[in-house]
Amino acid sequence: MKKDPIEIIDKVVIAGGPYKRHRSRAGLQCLPDGELIVTYRIGWDMFNFSHGAIVGTWSQDGGHIWEEPMALIAEPGWAWLGAQRILQMSDGQLIMLLQKSNFDTGRFTIFPTFSSDHGRTWERIGSAIHVFKNWNEPSGQGITQGLPDNNIMIAFQGADIKDAPSEVSVAASVDNGASWNKISVIASNSKLNFREADLLRLRDGRLIATIRTDDPPYETYQTYSADEGNSWTPIKKTGFKGHCPCIFQLETAIICIYRDMEPGKPGISYSLSSDNGQSWSYGGQLYKSPSTYNGWASACGYPSIARLPNGKLYCIFHTSAINNDSEIRGLKLIDNT
């Protein structure tokens, strides 16, 4: 019997419990000693009140048992988000790109913060980051190794003009994430809102980006760069419909995990490519939502994946929020590609 390309061998509730909480937008890193860190946002709901904290939890056994969550970032009167944007430098330092929001006034600003002790303490919150002139928000796990001049790179979404369609650019940092400068626009269209993008370096040296659209039918697009992100090929459709895409290198293929926007398939799905994204095939569903989406605040999403020291994979995501109650879940996976 042929095995699934991605085989689930363990399912874990990383964060849940008897009390209703909106747990969402989780980030994952496998640290140099094999310890796993997951950060996520927790609150009563997502957007109705300016509240919510970023918390962290750690696992010493490859993601089966997790510590009691610990508060990392919180401030009365503000909603803190950005736990899904946790980057790891080659020396193990962690960078989190935070979003400080006030939903009553519509104000939100992006800040970096830094940790050198596996994310247990965060040393400081840096200066505000402005890649786009009107609003901006980073996405994905970025490229944190292998760029010239020790640069690191991540995708930002935003707009220079108020109420203009959102576009996606890549931005680079030369100071270990303290500041970011836009180097190229990768997706822009006067009739489409492009949002979250994730980046991956392919084995042939090129970069690939997968990009979310916020307009029906919610096609996912992609583009390539052969010059370290300075220029990109024209965007093209991948053939699947997904939000908050997460792209990752497997042994013999690349995988994109995403919130499935195909009608009738709510949940976390994945597609595979064995030719560096020239063609994609649907691989399956890692989580099936118990209901259709009722707005993005309640929808499942924001998968993140890491390779464990033993070669297995670990994937996290948040479940759909039913009555403002959602969980952070983890899956241990085997790559059968």
Sequence and secondary structure as in RCSB ss.txt:
>XXXX:A:sequence
MKKDPIEIIDKVVIAGGPYKRHRSRAGLQCLPDGELIVTYRIGWDMFNFSHGAIVGTWSQDGGHIWEEPMALIAE
PGWAWLGAQRILQMSDGQLIMLLQKSNFDTGRFTIFPTFSSDHGRTWERIGSAIHVFKNWNEPSGQGITQGLPDN
NIMIAFQGADIKDAPSEVSVAASVDNGASWNKISVIASNSKLNFREADLLRLRDGRLIATIRTDDPPYETYQTYS
ADEGNSWTPIKKTGFKGHCPCIFQLETAIICIYRDMEPGKPGISYSLSSDNGQSWSYGGQLYKSPSTYNGWASAC
GYPSIARLPNGKLYCIFHTSAINNDSEIRGLKLIDNT
>XXXX:A:secstr
    SEEEEEEEEEE  SS  EEEEEEEEE TTS EEEEEEEES SSSSS  EEEEEEESSSSSS    EEEE  
TT EEE TT EEE TTS EEEEEEEEETTTTEEEEEEEEESSTTSS   B   B SSSSEEEEEEEEE SS GGG
 EEEEEEEESSTTS  EEEEEEESSTTS  EEEEEEE BTTB EEEEEEEE TTS EEEEEEESSTT EEEEEEE
SSTTSS    EEEEEEEEEEEEEE SSSEEEEEEE STT  EEEEEEESSTTSS EEEEEEEE SS   STTTS 
EEEEEEE TTS EEEEEE   BTTB  EEEEEEEE  
